[in-house]
């Protein structure tokens, strides 16, 4: 006797990626977003966005004070003082010569 077994066919819906909010994008490079380290923890609810972004009001005040101090004490005709990421400036087309 030839018994046929019914094989159930299960269609799984494709897993959809969670859309990452724009405030978790650190920078866009060549059209692709670069996310903050730990952004998956924020999406899962383990951490808050403020915990992974790093820069606080106190940190901003400290950096500003240091930059102002350095700006007053160095030879400004010879050196430039930056308060932002120089890598960002190289993306903008500003190049620097190191000697």
C-alpha positions in Angstrom: 0.0 0.0 0.0 1.4 3.3 -1.0 0.7 6.0 1.5 1.4 9.6 0.7 2.3 11.9 3.5 1.2 15.5 3.3 4.1 17.8 3.6 3.1 21.2 5.0 4.4 24.1 3.1 5.2 27.0 5.4 5.7 30.5 4.0 7.7 32.7 6.3 7.4 36.4 5.9 10.8 38.0 5.3 12.2 39.7 8.3 12.0 43.4 7.9 14.9 45.5 9.1 14.1 48.1 11.7 14.4 51.5 10.3 17.2 53.3 12.2 16.3 56.8 13.3 18.3 59.6 11.8 19.6 60.7 15.3 21.6 57.5 15.5 23.5 58.3 12.2 26.9 59.7 13.1 27.8 60.6 9.5 27.0 59.7 5.9 29.9 58.5 3.8 29.5 57.8 0.1 25.8 57.7 0.5 25.8 55.1 3.3 25.0 55.9 6.9 27.6 55.3 9.6 25.8 54.6 12.9 26.9 55.4 16.4 28.6 52.5 18.1 26.0 50.9 20.2 23.0 51.9 18.1 21.6 48.3 18.2 21.4 48.6 22.0 19.3 51.8 21.6 17.0 50.0 19.2 16.6 47.1 21.6 15.9 49.4 24.5 19.1 48.5 26.5 20.5 52.0 26.3 19.4 55.5 25.6 20.6 57.6 22.6 22.3 60.0 25.0 24.4 57.1 26.5 26.0 56.2 23.2 26.4 59.7 21.7 29.1 60.8 24.1 29.2 64.5 24.0 27.5 66.2 27.0 27.2 69.8 28.1 30.1 69.4 30.5 32.3 67.9 27.8 31.5 70.7 25.4 32.3 73.3 28.1 35.7 71.6 28.8 36.6 71.3 25.2 35.7 75.0 24.6 37.8 76.1 27.6 40.8 74.1 26.4 40.5 75.4 22.8 40.3 79.0 24.0 43.3 78.5 26.3 45.4 77.0 23.5 44.2 79.7 21.1 45.5 82.4 23.4 48.9 80.8 24.1 50.1 79.5 20.7 51.5 81.2 17.7 48.3 81.6 15.7 50.2 82.6 12.5 51.8 79.2 12.5 49.2 76.9 13.9 45.4 76.4 13.6 43.3 75.3 16.5 40.3 73.1 15.6 37.4 72.2 17.7 35.9 69.8 15.2 37.0 66.5 13.7 39.7 67.2 11.1 38.6 64.0 9.2 35.3 65.8 8.5 37.2 68.8 7.1 39.2 66.5 4.7 35.8 65.2 3.4 34.8 68.9 2.7 37.9 69.3 0.5 40.2 71.0 3.0 43.7 69.4 3.0 46.5 69.8 5.5 50.2 69.5 5.2 52.0 68.0 8.1 55.7 68.8 8.6 
